[in-house]
Amino acid sequence: MLFDGTQIGTLELKNRIVRSATAEMMADDIGVPLPQLIDTYRELARGGVGLIITGHMFVHPSGKAHPSMTGICSDDHILGLKRLADAVHAEGGAIAAQINHGGRQVRGSLVDDPIAPSAHEAPPPRASAREMTMDEIEILIDAYAQASRRAKEAGFDAVQIHAAHGYLVSQFLSPIANGRFDGWGGTFEKRTRFFRRIIAAVREQVGCDFPVFAKLGIRDESEDGLSLDDGVAIVSELRDWGLDAVEISGGLAETGTFNIVGDIGPGENEATFRPWAQAASKATELPIILVGGMRSLDVMEDVLQSGDAQLISMCRPLICEPDLPRRLQQGIQTAASCVSKNRCWPGKGEIGISCKCSGVIRKATSS
Ligand SMILES: Cc1cc2nc3c(=O)[nH]c(=O)nc-3n(C[C@H](O)[C@H](O)[C@H](O)COP(=O)(O)O)c2cc1C
């Protein structure tokens, strides 16, 4: 099934392999993509992946999570983003823009006055944040909507709202990060309001035919955090709220119970979040995209055949081998070479992610 076509809303995809959002750290100081980002996307599209989701892009200057992050907060960003979309389309690929705001998970050195649902103290390089005002909430809802308009104008095929990993939407959903007692926090209804309002505002900008989906942190993996029951309840509403699909992830970056699990190999700790996808798939008819530890063809096929998910999403394997989908399809490999040692991030003085694990060595000897 992996190489059968499928759809996300009106978007037709040539196969079911998704490149999960991956912060490439290849933009200049104001967030304009550098040429190496365009090359990265061209290579991924050539490698046969069905859908590329960009690294998270900041919708407002107050939401810049780390240096060299791509921006989508100004119309001045549209031209650079169009170059990305054009490069992917020229290779017959499809591309979705992941839109995000870091909230309290920004670097203090990048954002003067960090904001979050509730005030939060954190040691550097993380930022201490103050509670957002009602006006700021409205401004940011509009920022997500304007970012989605820019993505559409730049020629992207879809928008993914980042609602996972402890960033702003995830902060509103999570009882740990959202301690508000007004209309934006407390009950399930109030904690989900920010997310619902963003989806509605995005829909208003892009129309009902443009594919819009989310990456959802379905649970926080922390006792006082978002529970799986709450996460599944959110999934069950997403279609009515206006989404076309949902990618299932979880965990808050800042608590260390993170979504980027180490030491995964073919047959070892694969499909980390499969039980959560199973729970989600029972709650919705939306296509489920499963990310996290997807490594071998057998496991991917089993997930699809069982109906636990309709699409398979990968991050680190495609940093290591951007042409992995083609290699799997042609039978050159039956599994990713990625060994999940988490050495993808730039070292001192470097720009951009790259694979620094033994996976690259294995790839050089495997073809
Ligand atoms: C270098 C790197 C950058 C990432 N950037 C993002 C991002 O921008 N947005 C996002 O939703 N997840 C991001 N993630 C998480 C991945 O999309 C994915 O959920 C996680 O790595 C698990 O999938 P994997 O086992 O296939 O790597 C990133 C992960 C890595 C390793």
The ligand as a MOL file (V3000), in Angstrom:
LIG
                    3D

  0  0  0     0  0            999 V3000
M  V30 BEGIN CTAB
M  V30 COUNTS 31 33 0 0 0
M  V30 BEGIN ATOM
M  V30 1 C 16.4720 17.8600 13.2040 0
M  V30 2 C 15.0140 17.7410 13.5320 0
M  V30 3 C 14.1660 18.8160 13.3170 0
M  V30 4 C 12.7970 18.7140 13.5860 0
M  V30 5 N 11.9800 19.7660 13.3120 0
M  V30 6 C 10.6360 19.6370 13.4700 0
M  V30 7 C 9.7650 20.6800 13.0610 0
M  V30 8 O 10.1760 21.7240 12.5570 0
M  V30 9 N 8.4370 20.5000 13.2410 0
M  V30 10 C 7.9200 19.3320 13.7710 0
M  V30 11 O 6.7060 19.2050 13.8830 0
M  V30 12 N 8.7370 18.3370 14.1620 0
M  V30 13 C 10.0660 18.4530 14.0060 0
M  V30 14 N 10.8950 17.4150 14.3300 0
M  V30 15 C 10.2690 16.1510 14.7970 0
M  V30 16 C 10.0340 15.2050 13.6000 0
M  V30 17 O 9.1600 15.7470 12.6390 0
M  V30 18 C 9.4620 13.8460 14.0400 0
M  V30 19 O 8.2120 14.0720 14.6560 0
M  V30 20 C 10.4000 13.0990 14.9870 0
M  V30 21 O 11.7550 13.2530 14.5870 0
M  V30 22 C 10.0970 11.5950 15.0070 0
M  V30 23 O 10.1820 11.0480 13.6990 0
M  V30 24 P 11.4290 10.1800 13.1850 0
M  V30 25 O 11.5810 9.0160 14.1320 0
M  V30 26 O 11.0530 9.7550 11.8000 0
M  V30 27 O 12.6350 11.0470 13.2080 0
M  V30 28 C 12.2690 17.4970 14.1000 0
M  V30 29 C 13.1330 16.4270 14.3380 0
M  V30 30 C 14.4830 16.5350 14.0720 0
M  V30 31 C 15.3690 15.3480 14.3090 0
M  V30 END ATOM
M  V30 BEGIN BOND
M  V30 1 1 1 2
M  V30 2 1 2 3
M  V30 3 2 2 30
M  V30 4 2 3 4
M  V30 5 1 4 5
M  V30 6 1 4 28
M  V30 7 2 5 6
M  V30 8 1 6 7
M  V30 9 1 6 13
M  V30 10 2 7 8
M  V30 11 1 7 9
M  V30 12 1 9 10
M  V30 13 2 10 11
M  V30 14 1 10 12
M  V30 15 2 12 13
M  V30 16 1 13 14
M  V30 17 1 14 15
M  V30 18 1 14 28
M  V30 19 1 15 16
M  V30 20 1 16 17
M  V30 21 1 16 18
M  V30 22 1 18 19
M  V30 23 1 18 20
M  V30 24 1 20 21
M  V30 25 1 20 22
M  V30 26 1 22 23
M  V30 27 1 23 24
M  V30 28 2 24 25
M  V30 29 1 24 26
M  V30 30 1 24 27
M  V30 31 2 28 29
M  V30 32 1 29 30
M  V30 33 1 30 31
M  V30 END BOND
M  V30 END CTAB
M  END
